[in-house]
Structures are given as structure tokens and as C-alpha cells.
Amino acid sequence: MGVRDENIGIIAGGGQFPLLFAKAARDAGRRVVVVAFRGETEQGLAALADAVCWVKLGQLGKLTSFFHNEGVGETVFLGTITKTRIFRDVMPDFKALTLWNKIDRKQDDAILRAIAKSLEGEGIKVLESTLFLQHLLFPQGVLTKKKPNREQWQDIEFGWRNAKAIGELDIGQCIVVRDCSVLAVEAIDGTDATILRGGKLAGEKAVVVKVRKPDQDFRFDLPAIGPKTIDNMISVKASVLAVEAGQSLLFDREKMLQMANEAGIVVVGLREDKNGRLKYD
């Protein structure tokens, strides 16, 4: 089958993002072709797809062949992949193994960029993950009833600088601080585990900062926030969630903010001005 303009591929990890995208794409008149990962992708996504192929992590050749057979010339990367699985149950085919051996740094951006380059070499363009869903980008401003106090603002600024530094190294996007001390840095275990680790060390009043990496590619791995984030913060009595506005995704906003307000947690979206100062108004 030749490439058809109405086709759009979804390389779908876990969570609700692939489902929201599939619905929006269909509403926009696109034919949705999904590559789903066993043990990661929500089963319900299959009902929203015009065609679906279930693969194991590492089956790049099968993914590419499926898209070619379905006439897919454009695709997006959406959803989460449990990164720790890379050490235990990835089953790379020849195409994936060849690509893997060419990657010097086995880190998020390097891996995803290499896969994207491989797909584009096959005539499959990788688009930004926010296509059709710009309204999900995290807004600027204080979203909760409570605003940051002076001490919390100091922790936010401190955490922001450090979060950008670990992002520069492609380590992670989230950091947990208290009293201008770093308690936890996101690594391969992800944001939720980072909040729990840092919050436990803080005892209470932890400040969570989540940012976009300085060279983050909007085509994949955007930071995401939702009710589960707040639930984890509540469990460790954290006090503030500061997120880079316009560079992160916000899911289930109404539910998330209700949870935050009931727990007295501050949620704020921030940007840097041209002088590098943080602004939320």
C-alpha cells in the first residue's frame, strides 16, 4: 500500500495520552494506525484504531513493516514506557539491534532521536506529540487557591536551576528539594518514584519541580502531570508542584486541582523571561 495522506501512525506507550490523541485524530478526519506495546499500552486503544499491531519492545523491524503495509507516512510517539524494562525484557530484532549498537549514549533523547531518524530514513515522518492537543499544555500561573510563600519560592528557584542542569545532561526532568537542598533527582525510575524518594527524605513540605530539558524534542517524551502526581505528593506531604508552562502536559486538570486544593498543595506554571527570571503572572 502506498502512503495515504489521511493515515497517521501512533507509536503508543502507556497512559491516556495515546487514547486522547487517537480520538482527536479521528475527529480531524485521520485514519489512525497504532503500534502498541505489550505490557505498556492501554488495551482500550485498539477500539479507537483503524488498524493495530501489538509488538514487544525492540521490534523495530515489525513496527516499520506494519506502517509501510498500512500506508503510513506520518507518526507520533505518545505515552510512557517503563524505562527499567530496558534491562530485563527487551527483545530487539535485527533492525533494532543494529540501531542500538550505533547509539553512543543509551539515554532517552539519544535513543528516541535515533529511532526517529531511522523511521524518517524509511519515509515515515515523526511529528510533534502535541498535534491536535495543544490545549493540554500546562498553563502559566498559579492554578490552585494557595500561592507560593517566600520560602517555597526560594525552593522553586533553586529546584528550577538544578532541574535544568540534570536536563542538560539528559538524566531526567524532575527534582525534589526542601530548604534549598536537593533530596531526589529523577533517573530511569521516573517522576513518581522521584517524588516518593524525595518526599520521604523531606518528611514534609517537599517542593517538586518538573521542567522540559533544555534541548527537549517536542516530538517525544514531554513532561506530564496528572492526578497520580498529586496523589504521590499527598502521600509524602509535599507542599508545592512547580511545572514549566507551555512545555509540559497536564491531564485531568479539574480532578488534579481539586485534589491539590483539598490537600493544600500549591500548583504553579512558570516561564523564564528574557533575563532568565522565573515568572508565573
matplotlib code that plots the C-alpha trace (Angstrom):
import matplotlib.pyplot as plt

x = [0.0, 1.3, 1.4, -2.0, -2.3, -5.2, -3.2, -1.4, 0.6, 0.7, 3.6, 1.8, 3.2, 1.1, -1.3, -4.2, -2.2, -2.4, -6.2, -6.8, -4.7, -6.5, -9.9, -8.6, -7.1, -10.3, -12.3, -9.9, -10.7, -7.5, -7.2, -5.5, -2.9, -1.5, 1.7, 1.0, 3.5, 2.6, 2.6, 2.5, -0.2, -3.8, -6.0, -8.8, -6.7, -7.4, -11.1, -10.0, -7.7, -8.5, -5.5, -3.4, -0.2, 0.9, 4.7, 7.3, 9.8, 12.6, 10.7, 11.6, 11.5, 8.0, 6.9, 8.3, 6.9, 3.4, 3.5, 4.6, 1.9, -0.8, 0.4, 1.6, 3.9, 3.5, 3.6, 3.8, 5.4, 3.0, 2.7, 5.0, 7.4, 8.6, 12.3, 13.6, 12.3, 15.3, 17.4, 15.2, 12.7, 13.5, 13.7, 15.5, 15.1, 18.0, 16.9, 16.7, 20.0, 21.8, 20.5, 21.2, 24.9, 25.2, 24.0, 26.8, 24.7, 21.8, 19.7, 16.2, 16.8, 19.6, 17.5, 14.4, 16.2, 17.9, 14.6, 13.0, 15.9, 15.6, 11.9, 12.4, 15.0, 12.2, 9.9, 7.9, 8.0, 7.8, 5.5, 5.2, 3.3, 1.1, -0.5, -4.3, -3.8, -2.3, -4.9, -3.3, -0.1, 0.5, -0.7, 1.2, 0.1, -0.9, -3.6, -4.6, -6.1, -2.8, 0.2, 3.9, 5.2, 8.7, 10.4, 8.6, 9.6, 13.2, 13.0, 11.3, 14.1, 16.7, 15.0, 14.5, 18.2, 19.1, 16.4, 17.6, 21.1, 20.1, 18.1, 21.2, 22.8, 19.7, 19.3, 15.7, 13.1, 12.1, 13.8, 12.6, 14.0, 13.5, 15.2, 17.4, 18.7, 18.4, 16.6, 15.9, 16.8, 14.8, 16.6, 15.5, 12.9, 10.7, 8.9, 6.6, 9.4, 11.4, 8.6, 8.3, 12.0, 12.5, 9.3, 10.3, 13.6, 11.9, 9.4, 7.0, 7.0, 8.9, 8.9, 8.7, 10.0, 9.4, 10.8, 11.5, 15.0, 16.9, 17.2, 13.9, 12.5, 8.7, 8.2, 8.6, 8.9, 7.3, 6.9, 3.4, 1.4, -1.9, -3.8, -1.3, 1.4, -0.7, -1.6, 2.1, 2.7, -0.1, 1.3, 4.6, 3.0, 4.8, 3.7, 4.5, 4.4, 6.2, 6.0, 7.4, 4.4, 3.8, 6.5, 4.6, 1.3, -1.5, -4.0, -7.4, -6.9, -10.1, -9.6, -6.0, -6.6, -9.4, -7.1, -4.4, -6.7, -8.1, -4.6, -3.3, -0.8, 0.4, 0.4, 2.1, 3.1, 6.3, 8.3, 11.7, 11.7, 14.4, 16.6, 16.3, 14.0, 11.0, 7.6, 4.1, 2.0]
y = [0.0, 3.4, 6.3, 7.9, 11.4, 10.6, 8.0, 8.8, 6.4, 6.3, 4.6, 4.1, 3.7, 3.6, 6.1, 8.1, 10.4, 7.9, 7.5, 11.2, 11.7, 8.9, 10.5, 13.9, 12.5, 10.7, 13.9, 15.6, 13.0, 11.0, 7.2, 6.0, 3.3, 2.1, 0.2, -0.9, -2.4, -5.5, -4.7, -1.0, 0.3, 0.5, -2.2, 0.2, 2.0, -0.8, 0.2, 3.6, 2.4, 1.6, -0.8, -2.0, -4.1, -5.4, -5.6, -6.3, -3.7, -3.8, -5.0, -2.0, -4.0, -5.2, -1.7, -0.3, -3.0, -2.6, 1.2, 0.6, -2.0, 0.4, 3.3, 5.4, 8.4, 10.3, 9.1, 10.4, 9.0, 9.0, 7.7, 6.2, 3.2, 1.7, 2.5, -0.1, -2.8, -2.0, -4.2, -7.2, -7.9, -6.0, -8.4, -6.4, -7.7, -7.3, -3.8, -2.6, -4.3, -2.6, 0.8, 0.2, -0.6, 2.8, 4.8, 6.0, 7.2, 5.0, 7.8, 9.0, 11.7, 9.8, 6.6, 8.4, 10.6, 7.6, 5.8, 8.9, 9.2, 5.6, 6.0, 9.1, 7.3, 4.9, 7.7, 7.9, 11.5, 11.9, 14.8, 16.7, 14.8, 17.8, 17.8, 18.1, 18.5, 21.9, 22.6, 20.0, 22.1, 23.3, 26.9, 29.7, 31.0, 29.8, 27.1, 26.5, 28.6, 28.8, 30.7, 30.0, 31.8, 33.3, 30.1, 28.0, 30.5, 30.2, 26.4, 26.7, 28.9, 26.6, 23.5, 25.0, 25.7, 22.2, 20.6, 22.4, 21.2, 17.5, 18.0, 19.4, 16.0, 14.1, 12.5, 13.5, 16.3, 16.3, 17.2, 17.3, 19.9, 21.3, 24.3, 24.7, 21.1, 18.5, 15.5, 13.4, 13.6, 11.8, 9.0, 5.9, 5.2, 8.1, 11.1, 9.2, 7.3, 10.5, 12.3, 9.4, 9.1, 12.9, 13.3, 10.5, 12.3, 15.6, 14.3, 17.1, 20.3, 19.0, 21.1, 19.2, 20.9, 19.5, 21.1, 20.5, 19.5, 22.4, 20.6, 18.6, 17.5, 18.2, 15.1, 12.9, 12.5, 15.7, 16.0, 15.1, 15.9, 14.5, 13.3, 10.5, 13.2, 14.9, 11.6, 10.8, 14.2, 13.8, 10.5, 12.2, 15.5, 17.5, 21.2, 22.6, 21.4, 23.8, 23.0, 24.7, 26.2, 25.5, 22.8, 20.1, 18.2, 18.5, 15.6, 15.6, 19.2, 19.6, 16.4, 17.2, 20.7, 19.6, 17.1, 19.7, 22.3, 19.8, 18.9, 22.5, 21.9, 24.8, 24.1, 26.7, 27.0, 29.0, 30.5, 32.2, 35.8, 37.0, 37.8, 34.3, 35.2, 33.0, 34.4, 33.0, 36.1]
z = [0.0, -0.9, 1.6, 2.1, 3.5, 5.8, 7.6, 10.9, 12.9, 16.7, 18.5, 21.7, 25.2, 28.3, 29.9, 28.4, 26.0, 23.1, 23.6, 23.7, 20.6, 18.7, 19.5, 18.3, 15.2, 14.2, 14.9, 12.5, 9.8, 10.1, 9.8, 12.9, 12.7, 16.0, 17.1, 20.7, 23.1, 25.1, 28.8, 28.3, 26.0, 27.3, 25.8, 25.1, 22.4, 20.0, 19.8, 18.6, 15.9, 12.3, 12.4, 15.3, 15.6, 19.0, 19.4, 22.0, 23.0, 20.5, 17.4, 15.3, 12.0, 12.7, 13.5, 10.3, 8.1, 9.6, 8.9, 5.3, 4.8, 6.2, 4.0, 7.0, 6.1, 9.4, 13.0, 16.6, 19.8, 22.7, 26.2, 28.7, 28.5, 31.7, 31.3, 33.7, 31.3, 29.1, 31.3, 31.5, 28.8, 25.6, 22.6, 19.8, 16.3, 13.8, 12.8, 16.4, 17.4, 14.6, 15.6, 19.3, 18.6, 16.8, 19.8, 22.0, 24.9, 26.0, 27.3, 26.5, 23.9, 22.1, 21.8, 20.7, 18.2, 16.7, 16.3, 14.7, 12.3, 11.4, 10.7, 8.7, 6.6, 5.8, 4.7, 7.9, 9.3, 13.1, 14.1, 17.4, 20.0, 20.8, 17.3, 17.8, 21.6, 22.2, 24.9, 27.1, 27.5, 31.1, 31.6, 33.2, 36.6, 40.0, 39.4, 43.0, 45.7, 47.6, 46.2, 46.9, 50.0, 50.2, 51.4, 48.8, 46.1, 47.1, 46.8, 43.4, 42.0, 43.5, 42.2, 38.7, 38.2, 39.3, 37.2, 34.1, 34.9, 35.1, 31.9, 30.2, 31.0, 29.7, 33.2, 34.0, 34.1, 37.8, 41.1, 44.7, 47.1, 50.6, 52.2, 49.1, 49.4, 46.7, 48.0, 44.9, 41.2, 38.5, 36.8, 35.0, 37.7, 36.6, 38.2, 40.6, 42.2, 42.5, 44.3, 46.7, 47.4, 47.9, 49.9, 52.3, 52.9, 53.4, 55.9, 54.7, 52.8, 49.8, 46.7, 43.3, 40.2, 36.7, 33.6, 29.9, 29.1, 27.5, 24.2, 24.6, 21.2, 21.2, 19.2, 22.2, 26.0, 27.1, 30.9, 32.0, 35.1, 36.4, 39.4, 40.1, 40.6, 43.2, 44.8, 45.3, 46.7, 49.2, 50.3, 51.3, 52.5, 49.7, 49.5, 46.0, 42.4, 40.0, 36.3, 33.2, 31.4, 27.8, 27.8, 29.8, 29.5, 32.0, 32.2, 34.1, 35.1, 37.1, 39.1, 39.7, 41.0, 43.2, 44.9, 45.2, 46.8, 49.2, 50.3, 50.4, 47.7, 45.6, 41.8, 39.6, 36.0, 35.3, 32.5, 32.3, 31.0, 28.6, 31.6, 33.0, 35.8, 36.7, 36.2, 36.9, 36.3]

ax = plt.figure().add_subplot(projection="3d")
ax.plot(x, y, z, "-o")
ax.set_aspect("equal")
plt.show()
